[in-house]
Amino acid sequence: MQCEHCNYANYEDILYCKRCGAPLPVLVPYHPTIEDYISPPESQYRLPIQFEQTIYYTSITSSSTTNSPSTFNIVRALFFFVITIPLTSFGVFSTFSSFGSDTRTVSIASLVVISFSSGSIFLFVRTRHHRPRLHWGSFLYAFFGATIAACMAFCIEVATLTEGTSTQIGTAIACGILTCYGLTLEGIALW
């Protein structure tokens, strides 16, 4: 049955519209005592005024608390901008510069660093309002785990290469490890 008030298609066996609560035409002959026993249902779309005010008040307080940054979010932002972006940018620039110090290589390295830093900042701005999955304890565990893994990678590189980081390939590998460490820390800060 189609509601004459809101044009909503209802089932045939109901007496009131599910959307607006308006009475639907009755398919049985009218009997005056039927109206005494049937009361209109509460519409699922209209709430009592007092309940609407409570929801409105709750939504205002919850939105004001989610917009205020917590201490952990401030620490994560400082960690991201002060430690991870400079560390990763230095690693990327040093990796490119280890292959040569001519103008072309330095300009390509600078372009890559600028585009990478811009992309990282854009990613941080896009994800700044999401709820962090890592809390203080897991954030510190992830940070220390990444630091230990980077130190182990440096130790393995020094142990396996005969001249260590004094060669061009050794320097490139060391800078690559530093870049991967910075990228891991960025992921931890964004997660």
N, C-alpha and C positions, 0 to 999 in steps of 0.2 A: 504494500500500500504506500502510495506516495503522499507525503505530508503536504498539506495545502499551505502551510506557513513557511517551511524552509526547503521544500522539494526534496527531502531525504527519502530514499526508498527503504521502507520498513517491512518487516515480516507481516503476514496477514493476521496472525493470531494475537497481536498486541493492540492495546487500546490507545497508547500514547506514544508519540514520536520519541525515538531513542536519542535524537540529536537535540531537539528544542523542548520536548515535553508537551507539545501541543496535542490536544485530543484528536484522534484519527476518526474517520467516519466508521460507524459501527455497522457490521454486516448482518447482524441479527435485528429483528424488529425491536423498536424502542419500547422499553418498559421503564416507567418512572422510578421504580424501586431499585433498579440496577445502580443508578448514580449514588445512592446512599451507601452502597457497600464497596464501591471502587474509589480509591483515592489516587490522584496522579502520582507517578513515581518521581523520585528525586532524579533530576537530570544529571548525567555524569559530567556534563560540561559546565553546569552552573553550580557554584558552591555557595553556601551561606555567606553572608557578608562578613560575619565575624571570622570565619575560617579563611576567607580571602585576605583579610587584614593580617592574620597571623602568618600566612604564607608570604605576603608582601614584606612584613617586618623581618621574617627569617631570611628571605632572599637578600634584603639590604644588608643585614649583619654578616651573612656568609660572603657576599661579594666584597664587603669592606675588609674582611679578614684575609681573603685570598689575594687582594691587591697589595696588601702591605707585605714587603719583603721580610723574610725571616733572616736570622743571623746566618744560618747555613746557606741560604741563597746568596747572601752578600759575600760570604767566604768563597763560595763556588765561582761567583762572578770575578772576584779579585784573583783567584787562582787561575781562571781561564785567561784573563787579560794580562796579568802581570807575569805569570810563569809560563803557561803553555804556548800562547801565541808567539812570544819572543823566542822561546826555546825551539819551537818547530820552524819558525822563520830562519833562525840562525842555522839550524841543521840543513834546511833546503838550500839556503844560500851557500853554505860551506860545501855541500855536496856538488853543486854546480861549479863552484870556484875551484874545487880540487882538480878538475879536468883542464883548467887553464885560467889565466888571468887576463886574457885579451878583452877588448871592449865588447865584443859580441857576446861572449860567454857571461860577462858580468851583467850586461843589459838583459839577457834572457833570464838569468838568475833573479835579477831585481823584479822583472815582470812576473815571474812565477811566484815570488814571495808576496808581491802586492796582491795578485789575484787570489792566492791562497789565503792570505790574511783577511781580505775582503769577504771571501766565501765563508771563512770561519766565523767572522763577526755576524754575517747574515744568518748563518745557522744558529748561532747563539741567540740572536734576537728572535728568531722564529720559535725556538724551543724554550724561551725564558719563563713562560707561564705554565709549562707542564709540570706535573707533580714529580719531584725527583724520586727515582727508584732506589738510589743509594742514599743511605742516611749516614750519620757521622761515623759510626763504626765501620760499615762496609766501604765507605769512601776512603777512610784511612787505610784499611786493609788493601784496597785496590791500588792506592797510591804507593804504599810500601812494596807491594808485590811487583808493580811495574818498575819501580826503582831497582829492586833486587834483580829482576830479569834483565834490565839494561846493563847493570854492573856485570852480570854473568856473561852477557854477550860481548862486552868490552874485554873481559878477561879471556874468553875463548878466542877472540880475534887476536889479542896480543900473543896468546900461547901458540896459535896455529901459524901465524905469519912469522917468517924468520926475522924480518926487519921491523915488525910491529907497524906502527902508523907512520913511519918515516917515508914510505913509498907513496906513490900517487894512489894506487889501489887501496892501500891500507888507510889512507886518509879518507878516501871515498866511502869505504866500508864503515869507518868510525862515524863519519857524518851521517851516513844512512841509518846507523843504529840510533844516533841522536834524534834524527827525524822521526823514526818509528816510535821512539820513547815519547817525543812531544805529541805525536798523533794519538798515542795511547792515553796520555794524560788529558788531551782534549776530549776524547771519548768518555773518560771517567768524569770530567767536569760537566759534560752535557748529559750524562746518564743519570 
